[in-house]
Amino acid sequence: MLRILFSGLMTFIPSQDGKEMTVLLLNVDHHHISDDTTLDHHTPLLIARAGNCSGTCPKRDADIAQFVYSDQSQSTALDSLESAVAGGGAWFLDGSDLSIRKGSTTDPDLPDLEFRDNVRGSANNALLPIPTTSTEREDFSWVADLKQICPTDCTVNTDLLGENPPAIVAARLKLKTGKIFTYSVARIGSDVTPVHFQRLDSQGSVSLYSQAIATWVGADIEVSGDSIEFVEEKLNGDPGRTMTLTPDSNGKVEVAVLNLPPFVPPSTPFTGTPAIGKHFEAYYDIVETPPSDATRYVPKPGAASTVGSYPQVAWSDVHPSTAVWSDLLNAIRLNIGRTAYEQALCPPGKDTLP
């Protein structure tokens, strides 16, 4: 089993026929925000934990170690990274076009892509704004949907998927296999709570789109062969890399695809009210005609006034440790409930092709 876990500044774009999905990691280097602040540079990474790895499999990359373990000395950080990846490896992603294929041409084909959907609860013929069970939490619909949030025409720029995408694309991963699901939703206090979308300056109307939103997205791929291969091609034509991963003693390969700003994880779980998701303004740059900064809606804690009553559900009840435990995330200190992003609403987004 291969499990890929995604978090950070990235957008999921399914094809119209649902047979593939492109994950765009956005290039953000001190991005200007409408309140005259700037976003920190986000660093795209692929970190793999496995039993063994062949190809390009760095385990003690000093730059990656110092980014992930910035509060540790260099030698300790290198040891921490090596321990985290076990037999795997870690890559910086820069102009990377990534794909996944079976480890050997003689292996059985990988399964088709599918989305975990239609498991979201409803009441009175309307979808609930929060998941009430761990199963409902897996529905892909919790990923923030730019099409429903954007107050103007927000048609995704198809050049982002072409051979020479705009500079906003830091890296891409095209998935043609696996089951895509929501791994976790944003934590706002002790209960599962919707967010609402509004301009950062709180002027104007509030979007009718108001629900719990995903902070991590997962992809599970059943691998029948002995290994799985990550292939990197460079968008500028430079030589790429491969990483062929074999499972650990438990039959698992875990990969984290991240696009995060500098962070030091909190020492204990954060259970307060997270800050407004300013970074969401960057997602509007992927559309054909980006709206002005000041008109871009961002996520804020709490349901919109148009949301009716909904059940009181403890956040921990829809995130049982048996379902959301990850040895890799625990090792890089981004395990669910104790991530750097618990303190701010910084969800991934999704869009659809025209």
N, C-alpha and C positions, 0 to 999 in steps of 0.2 A: 504493500500500500504506500502510495506517495500522497502526502498532504502538503499543499501549498497554502500559506497564510499570507494575506495581503493587508497592509495598512499604510496610511500616509496619504500624501497628495497624489492621487491617481484616479483615473476615470475608467470605468468598465463600459465597453461599447460592443454589445452583441450584434452579430450580423442579422439581416432581416429574416433569413431562414432559420436562425437559431443554431446553426451548425458550427459556428466558431465565435470567439469573443476576443477582442483586442483590449489588453490592459495598457493604458497610456500612463507612464510616470512623467509628471510634468516638471519642466525645468524652471525652478524658482530660485532666483538669485537676488535677494533683497528686493522682492516684489513690492511695488508701491501700493498702499492700501488707501481707501478713500478718506480715512481719518488722519492722513499725513504720517502714518507709521509705515514701517516696512516689515515684510516677512523675512525671517532668517532664511539663509540658504538651506535648501533641503537636499539631502544626500541619498541618491538611489543605490540600493544594495540588494544583492542576492546572497543569502546565507543558508547553506545546506548542511544538515546533520544526517549522517549515514553511517553504514558499516564500513564502506570502503569507497574510494573514488579514484578514477583514472582520468587522464587528460590534464587540464589546468585546474589544480585543486589547492590553492594556497590556504594554509591553516594559521599562519602567523604573519599576516599582512599588518605591518605596523600602523598604517593609516586607518585601516578599518578597525583595528583593535582600539586605537585611541579615540575613534569616533564613538564606538559602541560602549566603551568603558572609559569615558573621559575623566572620571573621578579616580582612576587608578594610575599607578606608575606605569611606565611603558612596559617594563618586564612583566608586571602582574597582568596588565591588559592583554599582552600577547599570550600568556598562559591561559587566561580566561577565554579568549577567542578559540584557542586550540582545543580546550576542553569542551566548549560549546558545540563546535562542529564535529567533534569526534573523528570519524573517518571521512568527513565531507570536505567542504571548502567554502570560501567566501569571495565574492567579486564586487568591486565597484562597478556600477553600470554607467556608461558614458557613451551616448550615441549607439546604444545596444539594441539590436533587433533579435529577440529571443524566441525560440521555439522549443518544443518538447517532442522527442521521438523515442521509440523503443530502442533498447540498448543493442539489440542485434537484429539484423534483417530477417533472421529465421524465427524470431519470437512471434507469438500471436499478436495480432493487431490490438492497439489500444482501444478502449471503448469510446463510443461517440460522446460528444458533449451533451450535457443535460443540465437543466436548472432546477433547483429545489424550489418549487412554487406550489401554489394551491393548498398550502398547509396553514395559511394565516386564518385566524379565527374571525368570526363575523357575528353580528347581532342586528336584528331588525333589517336584514338584507343589506347591511353596510359592513365593510371591513373594519375590524377593531384597530384603533390607532397604536396599540401596543401588542407585543406577544404575551400570551398568558401561560405558555408552557415552553419547555426546551425545544420541542418539535416545532412549534409555531415560530420560535426565534430563528430557525434555520431558513425561513422563507427569504428568497432573494429580494423580495419587494421592500425590505427594510433599507436597502441601499438608497441613499438620497438621489432622487430622480430630477435632474436638471430640467427636463422637459416640463415637469409639473410645477417647478419652482419659478422658472424664469418668467418675468412679467411681460416680456416681449418675445419676438421670434428668436428662438435659440436653436437653430439647426446646426448640428455638428459640422465642422469643416472637414470634408472628406479628404482633403490634402494630408491630414494627420495620419491617414492610413496608407498613403502612397509611398513611392520609392524615395522621395526627397521631402520628408515632412518638415513643417516649420520648426524653428529653433525651440519652441516651447516643449517639444518632445525630447525628454532626456533619455528615455528608453521605452521599448515596447515589448510586450509578451503576447504572442498569439496562441490562444488555447483552442484546440480542436478536440480535446478529450477531457473527461472528468465530470464530476458532479459539483456544480457551483452552488454555494449556500452562504448564508450569513452566519459568521462564527460568533460575533458578539454585537450587542447594541450599546449605545452610549449610556453611561451610568450618570444619573442625576439624582443624588441622594440615595436612599436605600431601596426605593421602588422603581419599577420600570415607568419611565415618563416620556411623553412625546416632546418634540421640539417644535418650534414654529419658525417661519422664515420671514424676514423683514429686512429693510435696508439697515445698514450698520448704524446710521444716525437716528434710527427709529422714526423717521419721517415717512409719510405715505401709508398705504394700506399694508395689511398682513396677508401673506399668501394663505389661500384656503388649504394648501397642502401642509398638513401637520400630523406627524407620527413619530414613533421611535425611529432612530436611524442607526445604521450599521457603523461600527468603528473598525471591525475586522471582517474580511471576506475570506472564505475558504474554498479550496478546490480539492476534492478527493479523487484520485486516479487509481483504479485497480490495475496493477501491473502483473500480467501473467508470466512474463519472462523473468530473467535473473537480474535485470538492471534497467535503468531509465536514463536517458541522456538529455541534458540541457545544451542547446546549441546557440551560440552567440555569433551573429553576423553584425558587422559595423555598418551604420547608415552611410558613412562616408567612403565605404569600400575598403577600409583597412582590414587586415587579417583579424579574424575573430577567435573564439575559444570554444572548447567543449568540456563538459563535466559529466562523466558517466558514473552514476551512483548505484551502489548495491545496498540492499537493506541491512539494518543492524540485526542483532540476535533476536529482536522482537518482530522482525519482518517489516520494519518501518523505515521510510525515508521522509524527513521533514525539511521543507524549504520555506524560508521567510523572504518575501519580496517587499521591501520597505522603501519609503521615500519620506524621510523624517528630518526635522531640524535638529540641531544639537540638543541633547537631553541628558539628564541624570534622573533615573527613575526614583520616585518617592520610596522611602524606606518602609512605609506601611501603606495599605490600600487607601486611596483617596475616595472619600464618600461624601464630599460636599457638592456644591453647585458649580459646574465647570464654567469657564469663561466663554464668551461669544466666539463663534467660529469664524474669525476674520479671514482665515486662509481660503474660505469658500469663494471669496471674490475672484480668486485665480482661475476657477473652473470656467468662468465666462469667456476666457480667452481662447477656448477651444471651439467656439461657435463661429459661423461664417461672418457675422456682423456683431462683434462684441458690444454690449451696452456700455454706457459710461460707468465709471467706477461707482459713482454715488448712487446709481439705481440698481445695483446688484444686491440681491437678497442673500442673507447669510443665516445660518442656524443660530437660534437663541434658546436657552432653556425654557421649558414649559410649553404647554399646549396652547394653540390659538383659541381665541374665545369662541370660535365656531365649532370646536370639538365638544361633543356632548360628554356624558359620563362614561367612564370605562372602569374595569375592575382594578382593585388595588392588588398589585402583584409585586412581590419582592424581587429585586434584580437578581439576587443569588439563586432564586428558584428557577429562573430560565437560563441560568449559566451554571449548571451543576458541574462539579470538578471532573466527574467521569466523562463529560461531553466536551469540555473545553480545556482539558489539561494538555500541555505541550512541553515535552522535554526541551525542545529548542528554545521556545519563547521563555521558559523558565531560566534557561542558561544565559540568555542575552538580556534578562531582566525586563522583559516586555510581556510577561504572562498576564492573562486576563484579570482585571481588577487592580493591577499595579503597574499600569503602563504610563509613560510620559504623557500620553494623550488623554488620560482620565481628567486632567485639570483644565482642559479646553475642548470645545466641540470642534474636532478636526476630522470629520468623516470623509471616507472616499465618496466619489460620486459616480453616477452612471448617466449615459445618454444613449440615444438611438440614432441610427443612420436615417437620412431622409428617404 
